[in-house]
Amino acid sequence: MKATIGKRVWRLGFGVMLGCGAAAVLGVAQASSVAQGKAVFDAQCVACHSMKPGVNGIGPSLYGVYGKPAAHVAGFEFSAALKNAHLVWNKVTLSKFLANPQAVVPGTKMPYLGLASAKKRAEVIAYLENPEAK
């Protein structure tokens, strides 16, 4: 009986170690995705958008938009189309919008033609979701 209990405890401990290792790997993968997302943002978005709170440019600051309703950034004049779209920025809505803003919100003021790569969109979204991650 003791040998069986010992084996179960060992297996449980090993499983916990594996689980912790998997979580660490996922954390590294997420950080890598955020860093890659920042690079894509810097190459594709920074000409119009900032990631500084309250600093709007041609487009609104995108700092903290993840999980928030579209057209909510103070101090920026959004199109009626985006105001009336009733979107909340999450992985799904951001991915669709970044792929083709005009198709998702006809009449949006955003002239961007879209980011075709689903991988790059996911990376940018990871950055928007976690802008402080290193």
N, C-alpha and C positions, 0 to 999 in steps of 0.2 A: 504494500500500500504506500509506504513512504517513498519508494522509488518512483511510483507512478505520480505521486503528488510533486515530487522533485522535478520530474520531467515536465509536468504541466506548468510549474512555476518558471522553469527555464524557458519553455516555449513562449509563455506569456511575456517574460522579460525580453526575449529575442524579438518577439512581435512588436513590442513597444519600441525597442531600439530601431527596428526597421521602419516603423511608422514615423518616428522622430526624424530619421534620416530622409524619408520621403518628403516630410514637411520642409526640411532644410533645403532639399533639392528644389522643391517647388518655390520656396522663397527666393533662391538664387535665380531660378528661371524667371520669376516675376520681376525681380530687380533688373535682370538682363533685358526683359521685354520693355520695361519702363525706360531704361537707358536708350534702347533702340527707338522707342517711341519719341523720346525727346529729340533724338537725331533727325527723325522724319519730320517732327514738328518744326525744328529749326530750319530744315530744308524746304518744307512745303507751306508752312503756316505763319511763320514769324513775320513775314513781310506785312501781314495785315493784323495779326492777333498777337497779344502779349500773354504771358503767364504770370504777370504781376497783378495782384488784386487792385481793381479800380483803374488800371491803366489801359484805356481804350485807344485804339488806333483807327485805321480804316474799318476794321472789324472790332467787335467787343473783346475785352479781356476774357480769356477762357479759363482762368484760374477758378477752380471751385464749381465749374458748371456741371460736372458729373453728378447725376442724381437730382438735378434741379430742372425746373420747367424751362423750356426754350424761351428766349426773349425776356429774360429776367434781370440781366446785368444792368445795374444802375448807370445812368449817364450815357447810354448808347441808344440811338434812335433806330429801332428795329422796323423791318417791313411789316405791313399789316398782315401779309401772308404768314410770316413766322409767328407773329403774335397770335394769330387765329388758328395756328396748326395744332395747338394743345399737345405738344410733345413734351416728354420728360427725357432728358439726356441720359441714356443708359447704353449698355453694349449694343443692343439691337438697333435702337434709333440712331445712335451715333454712327454705327457701321453703315446703315442704309444712307444716311445723310452725307457722310463723307464719300461714299461711292458715287453719288449723283445728287447733289443738293437741289438742283432745279426739278428733278423728277419727284423728289420727296416733298418739297415745298415749292410748288410753282409760284413764281413771283418773289422768291426770296432775293434779297439784295446781294447775296454772296455769289460772286461771279466765278467761283472755282469750278473747274470742269469735273473734278472728282478724282479720287484715289482708287485706282483699279485693284491694287493688290490687297486682298483680304488680310494677309499677314501684316502688312504695313498699317492697315486700318486698325487691326487689333493692338498693335504696338502703340499707336497714337492714343487709342482709347485707354490703354493701360497707363500711359503717362497722364492723361487727363484725369483719370481716376485716382492716381497716386503721384501728384506732381512733386511732392517732397521726398519721395523714395530715392535712394542712391543706388 
